[in-house]
Each structure stands twice: as structure tokens, then as C-alpha cells.
Amino acid sequence: MAEPTAATPHGVIAGTHWVIDRGPGAGNAGGTVVYQGPPADLLHAPQSMTGQRLAAYIGQRGRRFTLS
């Protein structure tokens, strides 16, 4: 089974029911679960780089975009 990568489109992450985010960085700097739960709460996970990028992605789309 292929592992998810940092290149996963943010729209795909936002459309899921549950996220497991490993980090805090990539490669040897990662590997720790920094967040697991619904994508809406990921936006408020301070250690999650994915959450920060997802928040920016949603901010660019305004109110037309909602999380699962």
C-alpha cells in the first residue's frame, strides 16, 4: 500500500472524514503523529504543517469551501 505524501491535494484532505498527519517535517524529521481527527480540527493543530497549509488553502477559496 502506498503511503500518503505531502503532495496530497488539499481538496482531497479537506474532503475526508479523518486525517492522520505525520510530522513535524519530512523524511528523518517526521514520523511522529502530530494530529489525528477530522479535517476541520486540523486547522487548529499548532504542530501540523499540513493544517497551516490547509487553512491557507481554505482562506483562498473563501466561504465557498467547507470541510467534511
C-alpha positions in Angstrom: 0.0 0.0 0.0 1.3 3.4 -0.9 1.8 6.0 1.8 0.2 9.4 1.5 2.7 12.2 0.8 2.9 15.9 1.4 1.9 16.3 -2.3 -1.7 15.2 -1.5 -4.0 17.9 -2.8 -5.6 19.9 -0.1 -9.0 19.5 -1.5 -8.7 15.7 -1.0 -7.6 16.2 2.6 -10.5 18.6 3.3 -13.0 16.1 1.8 -12.0 13.2 4.1 -13.7 12.2 7.4 -10.5 11.5 9.3 -6.9 12.7 8.9 -3.7 11.2 10.3 -0.9 13.8 9.9 2.7 12.7 10.5 5.5 15.1 11.0 6.6 17.6 12.1 8.8 17.6 9.0 9.5 15.3 6.1 11.9 12.3 5.9 14.0 11.9 9.0 12.4 15.0 10.6 9.0 13.3 10.5 7.4 10.1 11.6 5.5 11.3 14.7 1.7 11.5 14.6 1.1 15.3 15.2 -2.6 15.1 14.6 -5.4 12.7 14.1 -9.1 13.6 13.8 -11.5 15.4 11.5 -10.0 17.9 9.0 -11.8 20.9 10.5 -9.9 20.5 13.7 -6.6 20.0 11.8 -6.7 23.8 11.1 -6.1 24.4 14.8 -3.3 21.8 15.4 -0.3 24.0 16.1 2.3 21.3 15.2 0.7 20.4 11.9 2.3 22.0 8.8 -0.5 20.3 6.8 -3.1 22.2 9.0 -1.4 25.5 8.3 -1.3 24.9 4.6 -4.9 23.7 4.6 -6.0 26.8 6.4 -4.3 28.9 3.8 -5.9 26.8 1.0 -9.4 27.4 2.5 -8.7 31.1 3.0 -8.0 31.5 -0.7 -11.4 30.0 -1.5 -13.5 32.0 1.0 -16.9 30.8 2.1 -17.5 28.6 -1.0 -15.3 25.9 0.6 -16.4 23.8 3.5 -14.8 20.9 5.4 -16.4 17.5 6.0 
